[in-house]
Amino acid sequence: MSTIGSKWAILLIGLLQERPKRFSELKREIGDITEKSLTSVLRELEKDGIVDRIVTPTIPPRVDYRLTPLGHSLWKALEALSSWAIENHPAVSEARRRYTDSAGEQIR
C-alpha cells in the first residue's frame, strides 16, 4: 500500500498500462516529476513486482518499463482512480502553483 499510495505511482501505473515505455517517455508525459523521484518510484514498483525493467543490450543500452501480470491486476483495481489522476493532473498542478503563489504573497 505504501508504494501505490506514493505521489506518482498510480499515475505511472496508468501510463504503463497502455504499453511499455522508456524512462524519458514517462518523464516527458508526466512533466513535473524529477528524475530522482521517477527513478525512486519505478524502483519501488519493480521491487514490489508491479513493474518490470527490461534492458536491451544496445549502445547505449535501451531500458523499457512495463507492467507485470501483477501490475495489470492492480491496474484493474485502480483504473477509475488512475483515469481521474491522469485527466486531472494538469488541474492539480495548476492548483498547487496557485497555492504556492498565494502562500508566498501572504508571507510578504
Wavefront OBJ file of the C-alpha trace (Angstrom):
o trace
v 0.000 0.000 0.000
v 2.824 2.423 0.691
v 4.132 2.060 -2.865
v 0.826 2.599 -4.648
v -0.002 5.360 -2.195
v 3.032 7.375 -3.262
v 2.577 10.643 -5.078
v 3.361 9.295 -8.558
v 2.755 5.524 -8.505
v -0.864 5.461 -9.668
v -0.102 7.877 -12.495
v 2.842 5.709 -13.602
v 0.794 2.514 -13.439
v -1.864 4.208 -15.560
v 0.676 5.299 -18.154
v 2.347 1.888 -18.269
v -0.918 0.006 -18.715
v -1.061 1.427 -22.253
v 2.241 -0.173 -23.343
v 5.897 -0.442 -22.252
v 7.642 2.925 -22.128
v 11.125 4.299 -21.759
v 12.196 6.421 -18.793
v 12.421 9.589 -20.925
v 8.931 8.996 -22.320
v 7.477 8.634 -18.816
v 9.325 11.762 -17.675
v 8.010 13.734 -20.661
v 4.420 12.534 -20.213
v 4.329 13.396 -16.512
v 6.259 16.630 -16.898
v 6.719 17.907 -13.371
v 8.302 14.828 -11.779
v 12.011 14.955 -11.020
v 14.300 12.279 -12.443
v 15.175 11.268 -8.887
v 11.509 10.801 -7.943
v 10.723 8.914 -11.147
v 13.682 6.590 -10.586
v 12.681 6.015 -6.974
v 9.037 5.186 -7.749
v 9.982 2.893 -10.647
v 12.432 1.029 -8.381
v 9.786 0.595 -5.684
v 7.242 -0.657 -8.226
v 9.863 -3.055 -9.596
v 10.754 -4.255 -6.091
v 7.066 -4.944 -5.386
v 6.691 -6.941 -8.617
v 4.379 -4.413 -10.271
v 6.805 -3.204 -12.969
v 9.467 -4.985 -14.994
v 12.614 -3.182 -16.115
v 13.755 -4.533 -19.480
v 17.299 -3.746 -20.630
v 18.056 -4.243 -24.329
v 21.820 -4.618 -24.881
v 22.421 -1.905 -27.448
v 24.805 1.036 -27.389
v 23.647 2.897 -25.397
v 21.511 0.317 -23.572
v 17.769 0.711 -24.069
v 15.688 0.453 -20.906
v 11.931 -0.008 -21.031
v 9.418 -0.371 -18.215
v 6.243 -2.453 -18.420
v 3.584 -3.712 -16.068
v 3.899 -7.281 -14.862
v 0.842 -9.547 -14.650
v 0.586 -8.435 -11.008
v 0.736 -4.817 -12.170
v -2.051 -5.401 -14.686
v -4.223 -6.940 -11.977
v -3.528 -3.895 -9.789
v -4.422 -1.660 -12.727
v -7.886 -3.239 -12.862
v -8.456 -2.194 -9.253
v -7.009 1.300 -9.772
v -8.417 2.117 -13.197
v -11.013 4.683 -12.101
v -8.598 6.398 -9.730
v -5.823 6.358 -12.325
v -8.079 7.808 -15.013
v -9.008 10.581 -12.633
v -5.337 11.254 -11.822
v -4.314 11.371 -15.485
v -7.246 13.568 -16.525
v -6.856 15.965 -13.606
v -3.060 16.110 -13.350
v -2.869 19.497 -15.158
v -5.600 20.974 -12.931
v -3.940 19.685 -9.747
v -0.572 21.064 -10.888
v -2.176 24.446 -11.594
v -3.906 24.454 -8.192
v -0.577 23.727 -6.494
v 1.076 26.550 -8.423
v -1.697 28.991 -7.413
v -1.483 27.847 -3.790
v 2.288 28.277 -3.731
v 1.993 31.709 -5.353
v -0.697 32.881 -2.914
v 1.167 31.450 0.096
v 4.213 33.462 -0.975
v 2.110 36.620 -1.255
v 0.631 36.064 2.228
v 4.107 35.833 3.752
v 5.228 39.108 2.177
l 1 2 3 4 5 6 7 8 9 10 11 12 13 14 15 16 17 18 19 20 21 22 23 24 25 26 27 28 29 30 31 32 33 34 35 36 37 38 39 40 41 42 43 44 45 46 47 48 49 50 51 52 53 54 55 56 57 58 59 60 61 62 63 64 65 66 67 68 69 70 71 72 73 74 75 76 77 78 79 80 81 82 83 84 85 86 87 88 89 90 91 92 93 94 95 96 97 98 99 100 101 102 103 104 105 106 107 108
